[in-house]
Amino acid sequence: MRFYLLLALFFTTAGLSAQITDSTQKMIPGRSNSPEQEQKPYVIFISADGFRYDLADKYQATRLQALRAKGVQATAMTPSYPSVTFPNHYSLATGLYPSHHGLVDNTFFDMQKGRGYTIRDRAAVEDPYFYGGTPIWVLAEQQQMLTASFFWVGSETAIDDIRPTYYYRFNDRISIDTRLQAVKDWLTLPEAQRPHLITFYLSWVDHAEHLHGPNSAEAEEAVHQVDNAIDRLTRIVDSLHLPVNYVFVSDHGMAQVDTTHGITPPAIDTSKFIVSYGGTMIHLYAKDKKDIAPTYAALKATAKDYYVYLPNETPAYWHYREKDDHYHRIGDVLLVAHFPLIFHSGGHMIAGEHGYDNAIPDMGATFYAWGPAFRQGMAISPFENVNVYPLIAHILGLKITQPIDGSLKVLSNTLSK
């Protein structure tokens, strides 16, 4: 098996999913806003992948600094565990921890279905079987409010048989000019066809950090690229004079990897276990449960530079234990790299990585929000990212219809009224 370094170049720098060349907008016909929803405000929900909590200040992203000063900024936002892209984007979209919504890692195996999920597997990415919860765009569409997506995890999938009214399949080659024009076009549609929720995703910072590290000139350039894109976006949208609220987040932070040595992964008997590899975590799925205990004991006795867990031994604040695992997708044995090391099998090592314990400061994500719904000039303490979902639902006047892990109480004080 070709191990993590090659996977890293494929997975962690590939953005949300397998690169495709489709650049056409998809539209679900026959939908319209109800008269009630036409009167609601707007939310543009922006994710800058890997935009660590401190990067706007570290690299002087002046436009973002100015925008957050007119609204709300968190000192950091705590990602869900594991602090990787797909689980956290979907936690932001559903208000659920990864163990509760089903995307328990960027790469995992589902024993019941008998197949794995990876972020470059187009069939898996578009298979609604893997997605639990009710994403915010599904919630809106169920209540006859139109939505649009220029990329977000799950937005290409018919979850509960519903996709956003307007959406694109992930293609990171689509220019920023095209993306910004799409947002303008959506917001100038007739009111009955105009989306009130838009999701918008930018991958540049994550890409640069993985390849060059978060302390690199390339990371600084990517931060400025994001800053410029948000400046252009807000100028375009603000010229339309609509009651638009912006929520700018990231899915996780990023750490500078210790490149002096990697962790050589232990040999696993693949006749007994299905192995799902990642840079900071490896899942072992037992084909026969009787093999769990002896394998765990053997790994525990020889482990160096990584932890060996049974699912009921992980830190409680991860919400990643056997009792939390609603879809039975967490491995029977977990190997978790010590910070800031990665599992590695030789060759060139990546410079930046995430996926570590979500309590580690370098994993901290960004949260800024501004617009008529928010108070101005407010700074708040760190909070868990599952609380963003009920905040957006409240601003849009949507009724949450299923239990979630987040609570509006956590962020209600950020609202202007």
C-alpha positions in Angstrom: 0.0 0.0 0.0 1.3 3.4 -0.9 1.2 5.3 2.3 0.4 8.7 3.7 2.8 11.0 1.9 1.3 10.1 -1.4 -2.1 10.2 0.1 -1.3 13.7 1.5 -0.5 15.0 -1.9 -3.7 13.6 -3.2 -6.0 14.2 -0.3 -5.0 17.2 1.8 -4.0 19.5 -1.0 -6.9 18.5 -3.2 -9.5 20.7 -1.6 -12.9 19.2 -0.9 -12.9 16.2 -3.1 -11.6 14.6 -6.3 -10.6 17.2 -8.9 -13.1 17.3 -11.8 -13.4 19.5 -14.8 -17.1 20.2 -14.6 -17.5 24.0 -14.3 -21.2 24.3 -15.0 -23.8 25.5 -12.5 -26.4 22.9 -11.6 -30.0 24.1 -10.9 -32.9 22.2 -9.5 -36.0 23.4 -11.5 -39.4 24.2 -10.1 -38.5 25.8 -6.8 -39.2 29.2 -5.5 -39.1 31.0 -2.2 -42.4 31.2 -0.3 -43.7 34.7 0.1 -42.7 34.5 3.8 -39.1 33.5 2.9 -38.7 36.3 0.4 -38.8 38.7 3.4 -36.0 37.1 5.2 -32.4 38.4 5.4 -29.5 36.8 3.6 -26.4 34.8 4.9 -23.2 34.2 3.0 -21.4 31.4 4.8 -17.7 31.5 3.9 -15.1 28.9 4.7 -11.4 29.5 4.1 -9.9 26.0 4.5 -7.0 25.9 7.1 -7.3 29.6 8.0 -5.9 29.3 11.5 -7.3 31.6 14.1 -4.3 33.9 14.2 -3.5 34.2 10.5 -5.4 37.4 9.8 -3.2 39.2 12.3 0.0 37.2 11.6 -0.1 38.2 8.0 -2.0 41.5 8.2 -5.1 40.6 6.3 -6.3 44.2 6.5 -9.7 43.8 4.8 -10.7 40.9 7.1 -9.4 42.8 10.1 -11.6 45.8 9.1 -14.7 43.7 8.5 -14.5 41.8 11.7 -14.0 45.1 13.6 -17.5 46.0 12.3 -19.0 42.8 13.7 -18.0 39.9 15.9 -14.7 38.0 16.2 -13.8 35.0 18.3 -10.3 34.7 19.6 -10.5 31.2 18.1 -13.1 28.6 17.2 -12.6 25.0 18.4 -12.9 22.5 15.6 -14.6 19.1 16.1 -12.4 16.1 16.4 -10.7 14.9 14.2 -9.6 18.4 13.1 -9.7 17.6 9.4 -11.6 19.1 6.5 -14.6 16.9 5.7 -15.8 16.2 9.3 -15.5 19.8 10.3 -17.2 21.3 7.2 -20.0 19.0 7.8 -20.2 19.8 11.5 -20.4 23.5 10.6 -23.2 22.6 8.2 -25.2 20.3 10.6 -24.4 21.4 14.2 -23.4 17.8 14.9 -20.1 16.2 16.0 -18.5 14.0 13.4 -19.4 10.8 15.4 -23.0 11.9 15.2 -23.2 13.0 11.6 -21.2 10.1 10.2 -18.2 11.7 8.5 -15.8 10.5 11.2 -12.6 11.3 9.2 -11.5 12.3 5.7 -11.0 8.5 5.2 -12.8 5.8 7.0 -14.5 2.4 6.4 -18.2 1.5 6.8 -18.4 -2.2 7.8 -22.1 -2.4 7.2 -21.9 -1.1 3.7 -18.6 -2.9 3.1 -16.8 0.0 1.5 -14.7 2.9 2.4 -15.1 6.7 2.1 -12.3 8.9 0.9 -12.5 12.5 -0.1 -11.2 11.7 -3.6 -13.8 9.0 -4.2 -16.4 10.8 -6.3 -19.0 8.0 -5.9 -18.6 8.0 -2.1 -18.6 11.8 -1.9 -21.9 12.0 -3.8 -23.5 9.0 -1.9 -26.1 10.3 0.6 -25.7 7.0 2.6 -22.7 8.5 4.3 -24.3 11.8 5.4 -26.4 12.1 8.6 -28.0 15.1 10.0 -29.8 18.0 8.2 -27.4 20.4 6.5 -28.4 24.0 6.8 -29.2 24.2 3.0 -31.5 21.2 3.3 -33.2 22.7 6.3 -33.8 25.9 4.3 -35.0 24.1 1.2 -37.4 22.0 3.3 -38.9 25.3 4.5 -39.2 26.7 1.0 -36.2 29.0 1.2 -33.8 28.8 -1.8 -30.1 28.2 -1.3 -26.9 28.2 -3.4 -23.5 26.7 -3.0 -20.2 27.4 -4.5 -18.7 24.3 -2.8 -19.3 22.8 0.7 -19.0 19.3 1.9 -22.3 17.5 1.3 -23.7 20.1 -1.1 -23.1 17.9 -4.1 -25.1 15.1 -2.5 -28.9 14.6 -2.4 -29.2 14.4 1.4 -32.8 13.7 2.3 -33.2 13.8 -1.5 -32.4 17.5 -1.5 -29.5 19.5 -2.9 -29.2 23.3 -3.0 -31.3 24.9 -5.7 -28.1 26.3 -7.3 -24.8 24.4 -6.8 -21.4 23.5 -8.4 -19.6 20.2 -8.3 -16.2 20.8 -6.7 -13.7 22.1 -9.2 -10.9 24.2 -7.7 -9.9 25.4 -11.2 -12.9 27.6 -11.4 -11.6 31.1 -11.2 -12.4 33.5 -8.4 -13.9 35.9 -11.0 -16.4 33.2 -12.0 -17.3 32.5 -8.4 -17.8 36.1 -7.5 -20.0 36.7 -10.6 -22.1 33.7 -9.6 -22.8 35.2 -6.2 -23.8 38.5 -7.8 -26.0 36.8 -10.3 -27.7 34.8 -7.6 -28.4 37.9 -5.5 -29.8 39.8 -8.5 -32.4 37.1 -9.4 -36.1 38.0 -9.0 -37.0 37.6 -5.3 -38.9 34.4 -5.9 -35.7 32.7 -7.3 -33.1 34.4 -5.2 -31.2 32.3 -2.7 -31.1 33.6 0.9 -28.3 31.2 2.0 -25.1 31.0 0.0 -22.1 28.8 0.9 -18.7 29.8 -0.4 -15.4 27.9 -0.1 -11.8 28.8 -0.6 -9.0 26.3 -0.4 -5.8 28.3 -1.0 -4.5 28.7 2.5 -4.8 25.0 3.3 -3.0 24.0 0.1 -0.1 26.4 0.8 0.2 25.3 4.4 0.4 21.6 3.7 3.1 22.1 1.1 5.1 24.8 2.7 4.0 25.1 6.3 1.9 27.8 8.1 5.0 30.0 8.7 5.9 30.2 5.0 5.9 33.0 2.5 3.5 30.9 0.4 1.0 30.7 3.4 1.2 34.5 3.7 0.5 34.9 0.0 -2.5 32.6 0.3 -3.9 34.6 3.3 -3.6 37.8 1.2 -5.4 36.0 -1.7 -8.3 35.2 0.6 -8.3 38.7 2.0 -8.5 40.1 -1.5 -11.3 37.7 -2.5 -13.4 38.7 0.6 -12.8 42.4 -0.2 -14.1 41.9 -3.7 -17.0 39.8 -2.6 -18.2 42.3 0.0 -17.8 45.2 -2.4 -19.9 43.4 -5.0 -22.6 42.3 -2.6 -22.8 45.5 -0.6 -23.5 47.4 -3.9 -26.7 45.5 -4.2 -28.1 47.0 -0.9 -29.5 43.8 0.5 -29.6 42.8 4.2 -26.7 40.4 3.8 -24.9 38.9 6.8 -21.5 37.3 6.5 -20.2 34.4 8.5 -16.5 33.7 7.8 -15.1 30.5 9.3 -12.4 27.9 8.8 -12.6 24.2 9.3 -9.5 23.9 11.4 -6.0 25.4 12.0 -2.6 24.1 11.0 0.6 23.0 12.6 4.2 23.1 11.4 5.2 19.5 11.2 8.3 18.1 12.9 10.1 17.1 9.6 13.2 15.8 11.4 11.5 12.4 11.6 8.2 10.8 10.9 6.4 8.0 12.6 6.9 4.7 10.9 3.5 3.0 10.9 3.3 -0.4 12.5 2.8 -3.5 10.4 -0.9 -4.5 10.6 -2.1 -8.0 9.6 -4.5 -7.1 6.8 -6.0 -10.6 6.8 -7.5 -9.6 10.2 -8.0 -5.8 9.8 -9.1 -3.3 7.3 -6.8 -0.3 7.7 -7.7 3.3 7.0 -4.7 5.5 6.9 -4.3 9.2 7.7 -1.4 11.5 8.6 -2.4 11.9 12.2 -4.8 9.0 12.8 -5.0 5.4 11.6 -8.2 3.3 12.0 -8.1 -0.4 12.3 -11.4 -2.2 11.6 -11.5 -5.8 12.8 -12.9 -8.5 10.5 -13.3 -10.6 13.6 -13.8 -8.9 17.0 -11.7 -11.5 18.8 -8.6 -10.0 17.2 -9.1 -6.6 18.7 -7.7 -7.3 22.2 -4.5 -9.0 21.3 -3.7 -6.5 18.5 -4.4 -3.6 20.8 -2.2 -5.1 23.5 0.7 -5.7 21.1 0.5 -2.2 19.6 0.2 -0.6 23.0 3.3 -2.4 24.2 5.5 -1.2 21.3 4.0 2.2 20.4 6.4 5.0 20.0 5.4 8.6 19.1 1.7 7.7 18.9 -1.2 6.8 21.2 -3.1 3.5 20.9 -6.8 3.8 21.8 -9.8 1.7 22.0 -12.8 3.8 21.1 -14.0 4.0 24.7 -10.6 5.4 25.8 -10.4 8.5 23.7 -10.6 11.9 25.6 -14.3 12.6 26.5 -14.2 16.1 25.0 -13.5 14.6 21.5 -17.0 13.1 21.5 -15.3 10.2 19.7 -16.0 7.2 21.8 -17.9 4.0 21.1 -21.1 5.4 22.6 -20.9 8.5 20.4 -20.3 6.5 17.2 -23.9 6.6 15.8 -22.9 5.1 12.5 -20.3 2.6 13.7 -17.5 4.1 11.6 -14.8 4.8 14.1 -12.0 2.1 14.0 -11.9 -0.7 16.6 -8.4 0.4 17.3 -7.1 3.9 16.8 -3.5 5.0 16.4 -3.1 8.8 17.0 0.1 10.6 16.2 1.8 12.7 18.9 1.8 16.4 18.1 3.5 17.6 15.8 4.5 14.3 14.2 2.8 12.5 11.3 2.7 8.9 10.2 5.2 8.7 7.4 6.9 6.0 5.3 9.8 7.8 3.6 10.3 10.3 0.9 9.6 14.0 1.0 7.6 15.0 4.1 4.8 17.6 4.0 5.4 20.8 6.0 2.0 21.4 7.6 -0.7 19.2 9.0 -3.9 19.2 11.0 -6.0 16.5 12.5 -4.5 16.6 15.9 -6.3 16.9 19.3 -8.7 19.8 18.8 -7.6 21.4 22.1 -4.2 22.1 20.7 -4.0 25.9 20.0 -2.6 25.4 16.5 -5.8 23.5 15.5 -7.9 26.6 16.4 -10.1 27.8 13.6 -11.4 31.3 12.7 -14.8 32.8 13.3 -15.8 36.3 12.1 -19.3 37.6 11.5 -20.7 40.9 10.4 -23.8 42.4 8.9 -27.1 43.8 10.2 -27.9 40.7 12.4 -24.7 41.1 14.5 -23.5 43.4 17.2 -20.5 45.6 16.3 -17.0 45.6 17.7 -17.5 42.5 19.8 -14.8 40.0 20.8 -15.8 36.6 22.2 -14.1 33.6 23.7 -13.4 30.3 21.9 -16.4 28.1 21.3 -17.2 24.8 19.6 -18.0 25.0 15.9 -21.2 23.0 16.2 -22.8 26.2 17.5 -22.6 28.0 14.2 -25.5 26.0 12.7 -28.2 27.2 15.1 -26.9 30.8 14.8 -27.4 30.8 11.0 -30.7 29.0 11.3 -31.9 31.7 13.7 -30.8 34.6 11.5 -32.7 33.0 8.6 -35.7 32.3 10.7 -35.5 28.6 10.1 -36.9 26.0 12.6 -34.4 23.3 13.5 -36.3 20.0 13.1 -33.8 17.4 14.5 -31.7 17.3 17.6 -28.2 18.8 17.2 -25.2 19.2 19.4 -24.9 22.9 19.1 -27.0 25.5 20.9 -28.1 29.1 20.0 -27.4 30.1 23.6 -23.7 29.9 23.0 -23.7 32.7 20.4 -27.0 34.5 21.0 -25.2 37.4 22.7 -23.5 38.2 19.3 -26.8 39.1 17.7 -27.9 42.7 17.5 -31.4 41.9 18.7 
